[in-house]
Every structure is written in structure tokens, then in C-alpha cells.
Amino acid sequence: MLLLTLLFLFSNKLIAGVTFIVGSIAFLLFPQYLKIYYKKFFTKLSRSDEQKKLIGLEYKMTFQDHYLETKNNFVESKCLYTNFEYIAETQENIFIKLKTETFLTFPKDQIDNELKNYLKDLCSRYQIEYIEENWVWK
């Protein structure tokens, strides 16, 4: 818009002024519009039937020799241990961060010490960082 304003500035000052004002208003209001648009879009997405089907699903996770296998009624996936970025243990959960920037979350009240020891051993075998933190969500 600024380039268009500069072009009109030399030929017609009225059109240049109107272009500048419209461009300024668009520049100021567009972020607000985008915020409203994204909020509607993601609210609609999160309330979609596909997402509602995922709430409360139980997953069966199996630790194999070289990968973690995850299954539920809809999908089966395998994630190689070499794709683990780190494993973090907090007071309430254990998080496995994958190199794809996603997390696998395990509630600690559903995990026994044998699995925690296996995860620590897995970290030492595959040079994965194991983080122990004693913080809670606020």
C-alpha cells in the first residue's frame, strides 16, 4: 500500500491520501481480524466430530527392542527410540518429546517403577537426555 501511495503522490494527492488512510486502517485492524478468525477456526476444529472421537480413548503402548508401538481402535504407530529428543519426569507426569515437536504424556500414577527404570535404561542406551524435575502445573 505504501508503494501505491508513493505512486499516487506524484500524480494525484487525493488518491494518495485515501490510499494511505485505507492502508493504515487495514494495517491496524488486520491483526485483530486475524485473531478473531483463528479463534473461530480452532474452536470449530477442536469441537469437530473427529476431535470428539479422540477424547477418552485408551491407547496400548508397547516398548519393543528399537521402537515404541502405540495402538488404539483407529490407528497404530511406531516411533523409533532414536526419534526421542528427551524424556522428562515431573511430579505428576512423564513426557517423551519426539524430534517432530510432539509429546507423549504418561500419568505417573499409572506407571510403576519398573517402567521408569526401563525408560532410564533406554535413555542411557540411546543417549537420550533424561530430565527429572519436581515441579507441578500452576
N, CA, C and O atoms as CSV, one atom per row, in Angstrom:
chain,resi,resn,atom,element,x,y,z
A,1,MET,N,N,0.821,-1.183,0.000
A,1,MET,CA,C,0.000,0.000,0.000
A,1,MET,C,C,0.870,1.253,0.000
A,1,MET,O,O,0.538,2.261,-0.625
A,2,LEU,N,N,1.993,1.167,0.717
A,2,LEU,CA,C,2.856,2.335,0.784
A,2,LEU,C,C,3.430,2.664,-0.588
A,2,LEU,O,O,3.526,3.837,-0.950
A,3,LEU,N,N,3.809,1.654,-1.352
A,3,LEU,CA,C,4.322,1.891,-2.705
A,3,LEU,C,C,3.245,2.482,-3.597
A,3,LEU,O,O,3.520,3.369,-4.406
A,4,LEU,N,N,2.029,1.999,-3.456
A,4,LEU,CA,C,0.926,2.544,-4.234
A,4,LEU,C,C,0.668,3.996,-3.856
A,4,LEU,O,O,0.369,4.821,-4.718
A,5,THR,N,N,0.783,4.307,-2.573
A,5,THR,CA,C,0.619,5.684,-2.112
A,5,THR,C,C,1.703,6.577,-2.707
A,5,THR,O,O,1.424,7.697,-3.135
A,6,LEU,N,N,2.926,6.086,-2.734
A,6,LEU,CA,C,4.017,6.883,-3.315
A,6,LEU,C,C,3.802,7.125,-4.805
A,6,LEU,O,O,4.120,8.206,-5.301
A,7,LEU,N,N,3.274,6.151,-5.520
A,7,LEU,CA,C,2.985,6.337,-6.942
A,7,LEU,C,C,1.919,7.406,-7.156
A,7,LEU,O,O,2.054,8.265,-8.026
A,8,PHE,N,N,0.863,7.345,-6.358
A,8,PHE,CA,C,-0.215,8.323,-6.495
A,8,PHE,C,C,0.186,9.689,-5.965
A,8,PHE,O,O,-0.415,10.690,-6.357
A,9,LEU,N,N,1.164,9.766,-5.103
A,9,LEU,CA,C,1.584,11.028,-4.508
A,9,LEU,C,C,2.036,12.012,-5.571
A,9,LEU,O,O,1.798,13.213,-5.449
A,10,PHE,N,N,2.683,11.517,-6.608
A,10,PHE,CA,C,3.191,12.398,-7.662
A,10,PHE,C,C,2.112,12.759,-8.683
A,10,PHE,O,O,2.223,13.783,-9.358
A,11,SER,N,N,1.069,11.934,-8.807
A,11,SER,CA,C,0.057,12.233,-9.812
A,11,SER,C,C,-1.217,12.828,-9.209
A,11,SER,O,O,-1.738,13.809,-9.740
A,12,ASN,N,N,-1.721,12.271,-8.137
A,12,ASN,CA,C,-2.973,12.747,-7.566
A,12,ASN,C,C,-2.892,12.635,-6.045
A,12,ASN,O,O,-2.891,11.531,-5.501
A,13,LYS,N,N,-2.826,13.743,-5.381
A,13,LYS,CA,C,-2.635,13.755,-3.930
A,13,LYS,C,C,-3.878,13.260,-3.184
A,13,LYS,O,O,-3.746,12.686,-2.103
A,14,LEU,N,N,-5.072,13.465,-3.729
A,14,LEU,CA,C,-6.292,12.994,-3.082
A,14,LEU,C,C,-6.324,11.465,-3.046
A,14,LEU,O,O,-6.622,10.869,-2.010
A,15,ILE,N,N,-6.019,10.838,-4.175
A,15,ILE,CA,C,-5.992,9.373,-4.219
A,15,ILE,C,C,-4.878,8.839,-3.327
A,15,ILE,O,O,-5.045,7.801,-2.687
A,16,ALA,N,N,-3.756,9.528,-3.276
A,16,ALA,CA,C,-2.646,9.116,-2.415
A,16,ALA,C,C,-3.063,9.173,-0.948
A,16,ALA,O,O,-2.729,8.275,-0.175
A,17,GLY,N,N,-3.787,10.217,-0.561
A,17,GLY,CA,C,-4.250,10.344,0.819
A,17,GLY,C,C,-5.242,9.268,1.186
A,17,GLY,O,O,-5.150,8.677,2.262
A,18,VAL,N,N,-6.200,9.003,0.296
A,18,VAL,CA,C,-7.199,7.961,0.554
A,18,VAL,C,C,-6.517,6.591,0.642
A,18,VAL,O,O,-6.841,5.789,1.518
A,19,THR,N,N,-5.578,6.328,-0.263
A,19,THR,CA,C,-4.856,5.053,-0.247
A,19,THR,C,C,-4.072,4.893,1.047
A,19,THR,O,O,-4.029,3.803,1.616
A,20,PHE,N,N,-3.455,5.964,1.511
A,20,PHE,CA,C,-2.685,5.915,2.751
A,20,PHE,C,C,-3.597,5.640,3.947
A,20,PHE,O,O,-3.257,4.843,4.822
A,21,ILE,N,N,-4.757,6.304,3.980
A,21,ILE,CA,C,-5.686,6.111,5.106
A,21,ILE,C,C,-6.245,4.690,5.109
A,21,ILE,O,O,-6.296,4.046,6.157
A,22,VAL,N,N,-6.666,4.195,3.936
A,22,VAL,CA,C,-7.194,2.833,3.854
A,22,VAL,C,C,-6.116,1.817,4.218
A,22,VAL,O,O,-6.397,0.849,4.925
A,23,GLY,N,N,-4.903,2.018,3.751
A,23,GLY,CA,C,-3.803,1.123,4.077
A,23,GLY,C,C,-3.486,1.123,5.559
A,23,GLY,O,O,-3.216,0.070,6.137
A,24,SER,N,N,-3.515,2.293,6.180
A,24,SER,CA,C,-3.240,2.400,7.620
A,24,SER,C,C,-4.315,1.693,8.437
A,24,SER,O,O,-4.010,0.988,9.399
A,25,ILE,N,N,-5.572,1.884,8.051
A,25,ILE,CA,C,-6.662,1.226,8.765
A,25,ILE,C,C,-6.535,-0.293,8.623
A,25,ILE,O,O,-6.695,-1.031,9.596
A,26,ALA,N,N,-6.249,-0.746,7.412
A,26,ALA,CA,C,-6.076,-2.192,7.196
A,26,ALA,C,C,-4.894,-2.718,8.007
A,26,ALA,O,O,-4.967,-3.808,8.573
A,27,PHE,N,N,-3.812,-1.954,8.065
A,27,PHE,CA,C,-2.624,-2.362,8.817
A,27,PHE,C,C,-2.932,-2.480,10.306
A,27,PHE,O,O,-2.410,-3.370,10.977
A,28,LEU,N,N,-3.773,-1.593,10.826
A,28,LEU,CA,C,-4.099,-1.617,12.253
A,28,LEU,C,C,-5.165,-2.657,12.603
A,28,LEU,O,O,-5.111,-3.259,13.675
A,29,LEU,N,N,-6.130,-2.873,11.712
A,29,LEU,CA,C,-7.235,-3.760,12.032
A,29,LEU,C,C,-7.008,-5.218,11.629
A,29,LEU,O,O,-7.650,-6.111,12.181
A,30,PHE,N,N,-6.124,-5.470,10.697
A,30,PHE,CA,C,-5.927,-6.829,10.217
A,30,PHE,C,C,-5.480,-7.796,11.319
A,30,PHE,O,O,-5.989,-8.916,11.357
A,31,PRO,N,N,-4.566,-7.431,12.209
A,31,PRO,CA,C,-4.198,-8.376,13.289
A,31,PRO,C,C,-5.385,-8.744,14.185
A,31,PRO,O,O,-5.490,-9.880,14.647
A,32,GLN,N,N,-6.282,-7.771,14.429
A,32,GLN,CA,C,-7.459,-8.074,15.246
A,32,GLN,C,C,-8.384,-9.036,14.510
A,32,GLN,O,O,-8.919,-9.968,15.110
A,33,TYR,N,N,-8.571,-8.813,13.216
A,33,TYR,CA,C,-9.392,-9.702,12.409
A,33,TYR,C,C,-8.793,-11.106,12.395
A,33,TYR,O,O,-9.512,-12.096,12.534
A,34,LEU,N,N,-7.469,-11.187,12.227
A,34,LEU,CA,C,-6.795,-12.478,12.171
A,34,LEU,C,C,-6.951,-13.236,13.490
A,34,LEU,O,O,-7.128,-14.455,13.493
A,35,LYS,N,N,-6.886,-12.521,14.592
A,35,LYS,CA,C,-7.063,-13.136,15.909
A,35,LYS,C,C,-8.459,-13.742,16.034
A,35,LYS,O,O,-8.610,-14.868,16.507
A,36,ILE,N,N,-9.477,-12.994,15.609
A,36,ILE,CA,C,-10.855,-13.494,15.659
A,36,ILE,C,C,-11.019,-14.688,14.722
A,36,ILE,O,O,-11.666,-15.675,15.073
A,37,TYR,N,N,-10.432,-14.592,13.529
A,37,TYR,CA,C,-10.529,-15.672,12.550
A,37,TYR,C,C,-9.905,-16.962,13.081
A,37,TYR,O,O,-10.511,-18.030,12.991
A,38,TYR,N,N,-8.688,-16.860,13.638
A,38,TYR,CA,C,-8.018,-18.045,14.173
A,38,TYR,C,C,-8.785,-18.648,15.346
A,38,TYR,O,O,-8.871,-19.869,15.478
A,39,LYS,N,N,-9.341,-17.787,16.195
A,39,LYS,CA,C,-10.095,-18.288,17.339
A,39,LYS,C,C,-11.309,-19.077,16.860
A,39,LYS,O,O,-11.578,-20.164,17.371
A,40,LYS,N,N,-12.041,-18.546,15.891
A,40,LYS,CA,C,-13.192,-19.270,15.341
A,40,LYS,C,C,-12.760,-20.573,14.679
A,40,LYS,O,O,-13.388,-21.614,14.872
A,41,PHE,N,N,-11.682,-20.509,13.897
A,41,PHE,CA,C,-11.216,-21.680,13.167
A,41,PHE,C,C,-10.819,-22.807,14.106
A,41,PHE,O,O,-11.256,-23.945,13.934
A,42,PHE,N,N,-9.984,-22.494,15.107
A,42,PHE,CA,C,-9.505,-23.544,16.001
A,42,PHE,C,C,-10.580,-24.008,16.981
A,42,PHE,O,O,-10.558,-25.160,17.414
A,43,THR,N,N,-11.517,-23.131,17.337
A,43,THR,CA,C,-12.638,-23.566,18.164
A,43,THR,C,C,-13.500,-24.545,17.389
A,43,THR,O,O,-13.913,-25.577,17.918
A,44,LYS,N,N,-13.768,-24.217,16.134
A,44,LYS,CA,C,-14.552,-25.110,15.287
A,44,LYS,C,C,-13.825,-26.444,15.087
A,44,LYS,O,O,-14.443,-27.508,15.114
A,45,LEU,N,N,-12.508,-26.371,14.888
A,45,LEU,CA,C,-11.717,-27.586,14.703
A,45,LEU,C,C,-11.727,-28.453,15.953
A,45,LEU,O,O,-11.891,-29.670,15.869
A,46,SER,N,N,-11.551,-27.826,17.112
A,46,SER,CA,C,-11.491,-28.609,18.348
A,46,SER,C,C,-12.840,-29.201,18.736
A,46,SER,O,O,-12.897,-30.190,19.466
A,47,ARG,N,N,-13.922,-28.603,18.254
A,47,ARG,CA,C,-15.253,-29.132,18.557
A,47,ARG,C,C,-15.785,-30.027,17.450
A,47,ARG,O,O,-16.945,-30.437,17.483
A,48,SER,N,N,-14.958,-30.326,16.490
A,48,SER,CA,C,-15.411,-31.164,15.381
A,48,SER,C,C,-15.635,-32.596,15.848
A,48,SER,O,O,-15.122,-33.014,16.886
A,49,ASP,N,N,-16.395,-33.327,15.079
A,49,ASP,CA,C,-16.705,-34.714,15.435
A,49,ASP,C,C,-15.452,-35.578,15.474
A,49,ASP,O,O,-15.355,-36.497,16.287
A,50,GLU,N,N,-14.488,-35.286,14.596
A,50,GLU,CA,C,-13.250,-36.076,14.568
A,50,GLU,C,C,-12.466,-35.926,15.867
A,50,GLU,O,O,-11.927,-36.904,16.385
A,51,GLN,N,N,-12.402,-34.706,16.396
A,51,GLN,CA,C,-11.672,-34.478,17.642
A,51,GLN,C,C,-12.428,-35.049,18.841
A,51,GLN,O,O,-11.813,-35.553,19.781
A,52,LYS,N,N,-13.752,-34.971,18.810
A,52,LYS,CA,C,-14.538,-35.508,19.919
A,52,LYS,C,C,-14.359,-37.015,20.059
A,52,LYS,O,O,-14.455,-37.560,21.158
A,53,LYS,N,N,-14.099,-37.680,18.945
A,53,LYS,CA,C,-13.894,-39.120,18.986
A,53,LYS,C,C,-12.605,-39.493,19.716
A,53,LYS,O,O,-12.490,-40.601,20.240
A,54,LEU,N,N,-11.630,-38.572,19.754
A,54,LEU,CA,C,-10.332,-38.873,20.359
A,54,LEU,C,C,-10.317,-38.694,21.875
A,54,LEU,O,O,-9.428,-39.215,22.549
A,55,ILE,N,N,-11.279,-37.971,22.410
A,55,ILE,CA,C,-11.307,-37.711,23.850
A,55,ILE,C,C,-11.686,-38.991,24.584
A,55,ILE,O,O,-12.696,-39.619,24.267
A,56,GLY,N,N,-10.891,-39.367,25.543
A,56,GLY,CA,C,-11.172,-40.527,26.370
A,56,GLY,C,C,-10.763,-41.857,25.765
A,56,GLY,O,O,-11.080,-42.906,26.325
A,57,LEU,N,N,-10.067,-41.842,24.638
A,57,LEU,CA,C,-9.618,-43.095,24.041
A,57,LEU,C,C,-8.472,-43.678,24.852
A,57,LEU,O,O,-7.642,-42.946,25.391
A,58,GLU,N,N,-8.435,-44.962,24.931
A,58,GLU,CA,C,-7.331,-45.631,25.601
A,58,GLU,C,C,-6.352,-46.129,24.558
A,58,GLU,O,O,-6.744,-46.661,23.519
A,59,TYR,N,N,-5.086,-45.950,24.844
A,59,TYR,CA,C,-4.014,-46.383,23.952
A,59,TYR,C,C,-3.242,-47.512,24.600
A,59,TYR,O,O,-3.021,-47.514,25.811
A,60,LYS,N,N,-2.838,-48.460,23.796
A,60,LYS,CA,C,-1.975,-49.533,24.279
A,60,LYS,C,C,-0.578,-49.238,23.752
A,60,LYS,O,O,-0.365,-49.164,22.542
A,61,MET,N,N,0.369,-49.071,24.663
A,61,MET,CA,C,1.741,-48.763,24.279
A,61,MET,C,C,2.630,-49.941,24.641
A,61,MET,O,O,2.598,-50.456,25.759
A,62,THR,N,N,3.425,-50.350,23.660
A,62,THR,CA,C,4.315,-51.484,23.848
A,62,THR,C,C,5.733,-51.044,23.519
A,62,THR,O,O,5.989,-50.519,22.435
A,63,PHE,N,N,6.646,-51.254,24.446
A,63,PHE,CA,C,8.047,-50.933,24.217
A,63,PHE,C,C,8.727,-52.147,23.595
A,63,PHE,O,O,8.938,-53.160,24.263
A,64,GLN,N,N,9.064,-52.041,22.325
A,64,GLN,CA,C,9.754,-53.105,21.602
A,64,GLN,C,C,11.265,-52.880,21.703
A,64,GLN,O,O,11.711,-51.995,22.434
A,65,ASP,N,N,12.058,-53.681,20.969
A,65,ASP,CA,C,13.517,-53.568,21.038
A,65,ASP,C,C,14.033,-52.210,20.548
A,65,ASP,O,O,14.912,-51.615,21.172
A,66,HIS,N,N,13.482,-51.720,19.427
A,66,HIS,CA,C,14.017,-50.497,18.827
A,66,HIS,C,C,12.971,-49.407,18.633
A,66,HIS,O,O,13.286,-48.344,18.098
A,67,TYR,N,N,11.751,-49.646,19.052
A,67,TYR,CA,C,10.703,-48.652,18.822
A,67,TYR,C,C,9.587,-48.788,19.862
A,67,TYR,O,O,9.451,-49.808,20.536
A,68,LEU,N,N,8.804,-47.727,19.960
A,68,LEU,CA,C,7.616,-47.702,20.805
A,68,LEU,C,C,6.406,-47.856,19.900
A,68,LEU,O,O,6.227,-47.089,18.953
A,69,GLU,N,N,5.580,-48.845,20.193
A,69,GLU,CA,C,4.398,-49.106,19.377
A,69,GLU,C,C,3.167,-48.614,20.129
A,69,GLU,O,O,2.964,-48.950,21.296
A,70,THR,N,N,2.343,-47.810,19.442
A,70,THR,CA,C,1.142,-47.245,20.024
A,70,THR,C,C,-0.060,-47.699,19.215
A,70,THR,O,O,-0.067,-47.599,17.988
A,71,LYS,N,N,-1.086,-48.204,19.913
A,71,LYS,CA,C,-2.291,-48.680,19.228
A,71,LYS,C,C,-3.526,-48.184,19.952
A,71,LYS,O,O,-3.551,-48.076,21.178
A,72,ASN,N,N,-4.554,-47.885,19.164
A,72,ASN,CA,C,-5.900,-47.720,19.694
A,72,ASN,C,C,-6.862,-48.253,18.649
A,72,ASN,O,O,-6.434,-48.938,17.720
A,73,ASN,N,N,-8.142,-47.962,18.773
A,73,ASN,CA,C,-9.121,-48.510,17.842
A,73,ASN,C,C,-8.978,-47.963,16.430
A,73,ASN,O,O,-9.432,-48.595,15.477
A,74,PHE,N,N,-8.351,-46.792,16.277
A,74,PHE,CA,C,-8.300,-46.132,14.982
A,74,PHE,C,C,-6.939,-46.169,14.304
A,74,PHE,O,O,-6.860,-46.155,13.076
A,75,VAL,N,N,-5.876,-46.216,15.082
A,75,VAL,CA,C,-4.552,-46.029,14.496
A,75,VAL,C,C,-3.523,-46.898,15.208
A,75,VAL,O,O,-3.677,-47.263,16.374
A,76,GLU,N,N,-2.479,-47.212,14.470
A,76,GLU,CA,C,-1.325,-47.916,15.020
A,76,GLU,C,C,-0.095,-47.182,14.527
A,76,GLU,O,O,0.030,-46.912,13.332
A,77,SER,N,N,0.815,-46.855,15.435
A,77,SER,CA,C,2.025,-46.145,15.016
A,77,SER,C,C,3.241,-46.718,15.730
A,77,SER,O,O,3.145,-47.304,16.808
A,78,LYS,N,N,4.375,-46.528,15.094
A,78,LYS,CA,C,5.651,-46.961,15.664
A,78,LYS,C,C,6.596,-45.772,15.642
A,78,LYS,O,O,6.714,-45.071,14.638
A,79,CYS,N,N,7.259,-45.560,16.754
A,79,CYS,CA,C,8.199,-44.449,16.864
A,79,CYS,C,C,9.543,-45.009,17.317
A,79,CYS,O,O,9.643,-45.602,18.391
A,80,LEU,N,N,10.559,-44.824,16.509
A,80,LEU,CA,C,11.888,-45.311,16.852
A,80,LEU,C,C,12.437,-44.569,18.061
A,80,LEU,O,O,12.190,-43.375,18.230
A,81,TYR,N,N,13.169,-45.268,18.885
A,81,TYR,CA,C,13.756,-44.636,20.060
A,81,TYR,C,C,14.758,-43.548,19.665
A,81,TYR,O,O,14.979,-42.603,20.422
A,82,THR,N,N,15.353,-43.677,18.502
A,82,THR,CA,C,16.297,-42.649,18.052
A,82,THR,C,C,15.588,-41.337,17.742
A,82,THR,O,O,16.248,-40.308,17.601
A,83,ASN,N,N,14.256,-41.347,17.632
A,83,ASN,CA,C,13.493,-40.120,17.399
A,83,ASN,C,C,13.065,-39.436,18.690
A,83,ASN,O,O,12.385,-38.410,18.652
A,84,PHE,N,N,13.456,-39.991,19.827
A,84,PHE,CA,C,13.172,-39.345,21.103
A,84,PHE,C,C,14.192,-38.238,21.324
A,84,PHE,O,O,15.396,-38.477,21.225
A,85,GLU,N,N,13.726,-37.034,21.620
A,85,GLU,CA,C,14.646,-35.943,21.915
A,85,GLU,C,C,15.056,-35.965,23.384
A,85,GLU,O,O,16.242,-35.884,23.702
A,86,TYR,N,N,14.077,-36.075,24.275
A,86,TYR,CA,C,14.366,-36.244,25.704
A,86,TYR,C,C,13.153,-36.850,26.395
A,86,TYR,O,O,12.051,-36.881,25.847
A,87,ILE,N,N,13.383,-37.326,27.603
A,87,ILE,CA,C,12.313,-37.821,28.460
A,87,ILE,C,C,12.375,-36.997,29.741
A,87,ILE,O,O,13.413,-36.926,30.400
A,88,ALA,N,N,11.253,-36.379,30.082
A,88,ALA,CA,C,11.201,-35.521,31.267
A,88,ALA,C,C,10.212,-36.099,32.265
A,88,ALA,O,O,9.088,-36.461,31.919
A,89,GLU,N,N,10.657,-36.174,33.508
A,89,GLU,CA,C,9.807,-36.672,34.588
A,89,GLU,C,C,9.480,-35.511,35.511
A,89,GLU,O,O,10.379,-34.885,36.072
A,90,THR,N,N,8.200,-35.225,35.668
A,90,THR,CA,C,7.762,-34.198,36.600
A,90,THR,C,C,7.089,-34.892,37.777
A,90,THR,O,O,7.084,-36.120,37.864
A,91,GLN,N,N,6.535,-34.116,38.659
A,91,GLN,CA,C,5.902,-34.701,39.837
A,91,GLN,C,C,4.665,-35.509,39.471
A,91,GLN,O,O,4.339,-36.479,40.155
A,92,GLU,N,N,3.959,-35.119,38.386
A,92,GLU,CA,C,2.708,-35.784,38.039
A,92,GLU,C,C,2.755,-36.599,36.749
A,92,GLU,O,O,1.936,-37.502,36.577
A,93,ASN,N,N,3.682,-36.311,35.840
A,93,ASN,CA,C,3.695,-36.951,34.521
A,93,ASN,C,C,5.112,-37.277,34.065
A,93,ASN,O,O,6.100,-36.780,34.605
A,94,ILE,N,N,5.167,-38.127,33.057
A,94,ILE,CA,C,6.407,-38.368,32.324
A,94,ILE,C,C,6.125,-37.989,30.879
A,94,ILE,O,O,5.171,-38.478,30.274
A,95,PHE,N,N,6.963,-37.109,30.330
A,95,PHE,CA,C,6.807,-36.625,28.969
A,95,PHE,C,C,7.938,-37.174,28.111
A,95,PHE,O,O,9.104,-37.140,28.503
A,96,ILE,N,N,7.583,-37.675,26.949
A,96,ILE,CA,C,8.583,-38.061,25.959
A,96,ILE,C,C,8.449,-37.075,24.804
A,96,ILE,O,O,7.423,-37.044,24.124
A,97,LYS,N,N,9.479,-36.277,24.587
A,97,LYS,CA,C,9.437,-35.324,23.482
A,97,LYS,C,C,10.080,-35.974,22.266
A,97,LYS,O,O,11.208,-36.463,22.320
A,98,LEU,N,N,9.334,-35.965,21.175
A,98,LEU,CA,C,9.839,-36.515,19.921
A,98,LEU,C,C,10.495,-35.419,19.104
A,98,LEU,O,O,10.211,-34.238,19.308
A,99,LYS,N,N,11.359,-35.790,18.191
A,99,LYS,CA,C,12.037,-34.802,17.350
A,99,LYS,C,C,11.087,-34.107,16.387
A,99,LYS,O,O,11.460,-33.128,15.741
A,100,THR,N,N,9.866,-34.608,16.288
A,100,THR,CA,C,8.846,-33.964,15.456
A,100,THR,C,C,8.080,-32.890,16.219
A,100,THR,O,O,7.046,-32.415,15.750
A,101,GLU,N,N,8.580,-32.506,17.393
A,101,GLU,CA,C,7.995,-31.469,18.246
A,101,GLU,C,C,6.658,-31.867,18.854
A,101,GLU,O,O,5.851,-30.999,19.186
A,102,THR,N,N,6.413,-33.146,19.003
A,102,THR,CA,C,5.209,-33.616,19.683
A,102,THR,C,C,5.610,-34.326,20.967
A,102,THR,O,O,6.764,-34.719,21.137
A,103,PHE,N,N,4.659,-34.484,21.859
A,103,PHE,CA,C,4.912,-35.099,23.153
A,103,PHE,C,C,4.021,-36.311,23.351
A,103,PHE,O,O,2.872,-36.339,22.909
A,104,LEU,N,N,4.566,-37.299,24.014
A,104,LEU,CA,C,3.784,-38.407,24.539
A,104,LEU,C,C,3.742,-38.208,26.046
A,104,LEU,O,O,4.779,-37.993,26.673
A,105,THR,N,N,2.566,-38.277,26.627
A,105,THR,CA,C,2.406,-37.999,28.051
A,105,THR,C,C,1.911,-39.241,28.770
A,105,THR,O,O,0.946,-39.880,28.349
A,106,PHE,N,N,2.587,-39.571,29.860
A,106,PHE,CA,C,2.213,-40.708,30.697
A,106,PHE,C,C,1.939,-40.196,32.104
A,106,PHE,O,O,2.839,-39.634,32.728
A,107,PRO,N,N,0.726,-40.370,32.626
A,107,PRO,CA,C,0.465,-40.000,34.021
A,107,PRO,C,C,1.258,-40.910,34.959
A,107,PRO,O,O,1.244,-42.132,34.805
A,108,LYS,N,N,1.945,-40.314,35.924
A,108,LYS,CA,C,2.805,-41.098,36.814
A,108,LYS,C,C,2.022,-42.045,37.718
A,108,LYS,O,O,2.546,-43.069,38.155
A,109,ASP,N,N,0.778,-41.703,37.996
A,109,ASP,CA,C,0.010,-42.590,38.865
A,109,ASP,C,C,-0.364,-43.900,38.168
A,109,ASP,O,O,-0.819,-44.839,38.820
A,110,GLN,N,N,-0.177,-43.968,36.852
A,110,GLN,CA,C,-0.458,-45.197,36.110
A,110,GLN,C,C,0.815,-45.932,35.705
A,110,GLN,O,O,0.762,-46.909,34.958
A,111,ILE,N,N,1.954,-45.462,36.197
A,111,ILE,CA,C,3.244,-46.041,35.808
A,111,ILE,C,C,3.907,-46.625,37.043
A,111,ILE,O,O,3.914,-45.998,38.102
A,112,ASP,N,N,4.464,-47.820,36.914
A,112,ASP,CA,C,5.180,-48.423,38.030
A,112,ASP,C,C,6.680,-48.121,37.912
A,112,ASP,O,O,7.137,-47.594,36.899
A,113,ASN,N,N,7.428,-48.459,38.951
A,113,ASN,CA,C,8.871,-48.175,38.975
A,113,ASN,C,C,9.625,-48.960,37.913
A,113,ASN,O,O,10.670,-48.517,37.438
A,114,GLU,N,N,9.111,-50.102,37.545
A,114,GLU,CA,C,9.774,-50.920,36.526
A,114,GLU,C,C,9.837,-50.171,35.185
A,114,GLU,O,O,10.862,-50.203,34.504
A,115,LEU,N,N,8.740,-49.499,34.809
A,115,LEU,CA,C,8.739,-48.730,33.563
A,115,LEU,C,C,9.661,-47.520,33.662
A,115,LEU,O,O,10.356,-47.190,32.701
A,116,LYS,N,N,9.671,-46.860,34.810
A,116,LYS,CA,C,10.575,-45.717,34.981
A,116,LYS,C,C,12.027,-46.157,34.861
A,116,LYS,O,O,12.828,-45.464,34.234
A,117,ASN,N,N,12.377,-47.287,35.446
A,117,ASN,CA,C,13.736,-47.809,35.324
A,117,ASN,C,C,14.049,-48.193,33.880
A,117,ASN,O,O,15.167,-47.987,33.407
A,118,TYR,N,N,13.065,-48.749,33.184
A,118,TYR,CA,C,13.263,-49.107,31.776
A,118,TYR,C,C,13.514,-47.841,30.942
A,118,TYR,O,O,14.374,-47.842,30.062
A,119,LEU,N,N,12.770,-46.768,31.216
A,119,LEU,CA,C,12.972,-45.514,30.475
A,119,LEU,C,C,14.357,-44.926,30.738
A,119,LEU,O,O,14.995,-44.403,29.825
A,120,LYS,N,N,14.816,-45.011,31.976
A,120,LYS,CA,C,16.166,-44.518,32.297
A,120,LYS,C,C,17.221,-45.350,31.586
A,120,LYS,O,O,18.200,-44.807,31.073
A,121,ASP,N,N,17.029,-46.664,31.552
A,121,ASP,CA,C,17.951,-47.543,30.837
A,121,ASP,C,C,17.921,-47.243,29.334
A,121,ASP,O,O,18.957,-47.243,28.671
A,122,LEU,N,N,16.746,-46.994,28.822
A,122,LEU,CA,C,16.579,-46.641,27.407
A,122,LEU,C,C,17.335,-45.347,27.078
A,122,LEU,O,O,17.951,-45.229,26.018
A,123,CYS,N,N,17.281,-44.401,27.982
A,123,CYS,CA,C,17.997,-43.133,27.784
A,123,CYS,C,C,19.510,-43.357,27.740
A,123,CYS,O,O,20.206,-42.748,26.927
A,124,SER,N,N,20.003,-44.208,28.590
A,124,SER,CA,C,21.446,-44.455,28.591
A,124,SER,C,C,21.882,-45.241,27.347
A,124,SER,O,O,22.970,-45.003,26.823
A,125,ARG,N,N,21.059,-46.162,26.874
A,125,ARG,CA,C,21.409,-46.936,25.670
A,125,ARG,C,C,21.403,-46.094,24.403
A,125,ARG,O,O,22.259,-46.269,23.536
A,126,TYR,N,N,20.441,-45.182,24.290
A,126,TYR,CA,C,20.284,-44.398,23.058
A,126,TYR,C,C,20.761,-42.947,23.211
A,126,TYR,O,O,20.472,-42.118,22.348
A,127,GLN,N,N,21.473,-42.629,24.274
A,127,GLN,CA,C,21.978,-41.286,24.544
A,127,GLN,C,C,20.861,-40.240,24.472
A,127,GLN,O,O,20.995,-39.211,23.809
A,128,ILE,N,N,19.770,-40.525,25.162
A,128,ILE,CA,C,18.632,-39.609,25.249
A,128,ILE,C,C,18.716,-38.913,26.601
A,128,ILE,O,O,18.996,-39.550,27.617
A,129,GLU,N,N,18.475,-37.627,26.612
A,129,GLU,CA,C,18.527,-36.871,27.858
A,129,GLU,C,C,17.330,-37.235,28.739
A,129,GLU,O,O,16.191,-37.260,28.274
A,130,TYR,N,N,17.602,-37.517,30.016
A,130,TYR,CA,C,16.539,-37.811,30.987
A,130,TYR,C,C,16.520,-36.675,31.994
A,130,TYR,O,O,17.515,-36.426,32.675
A,131,ILE,N,N,15.399,-35.990,32.089
A,131,ILE,CA,C,15.279,-34.811,32.948
A,131,ILE,C,C,14.332,-35.141,34.094
A,131,ILE,O,O,13.190,-35.544,33.875
A,132,GLU,N,N,14.820,-34.964,35.318
A,132,GLU,CA,C,13.969,-35.151,36.498
A,132,GLU,C,C,13.722,-33.789,37.118
A,132,GLU,O,O,14.650,-33.113,37.560
A,133,GLU,N,N,12.471,-33.402,37.143
A,133,GLU,CA,C,12.091,-32.101,37.720
A,133,GLU,C,C,10.974,-32.332,38.720
A,133,GLU,O,O,10.109,-33.184,38.516
A,134,ASN,N,N,10.999,-31.575,39.789
A,134,ASN,CA,C,9.968,-31.687,40.820
A,134,ASN,C,C,9.093,-30.442,40.834
A,134,ASN,O,O,8.990,-29.759,41.853
A,135,TRP,N,N,8.462,-30.147,39.698
A,135,TRP,CA,C,7.556,-29.026,39.620
A,135,TRP,C,C,6.171,-29.521,39.244
A,135,TRP,O,O,6.013,-30.640,38.755
A,136,VAL,N,N,5.175,-28.686,39.474
A,136,VAL,CA,C,3.802,-29.029,39.146
A,136,VAL,C,C,3.201,-27.926,38.279
A,136,VAL,O,O,3.686,-26.795,38.291
A,137,TRP,N,N,2.159,-28.245,37.535
A,137,TRP,CA,C,1.460,-27.250,36.719
A,137,TRP,C,C,0.758,-26.258,37.636
A,137,TRP,O,O,0.216,-26.637,38.674
A,138,LYS,N,N,0.771,-25.004,37.252
A,138,LYS,CA,C,0.090,-23.970,38.042
A,138,LYS,C,C,-1.259,-23.660,37.440
A,138,LYS,O,O,-1.987,-22.815,37.959
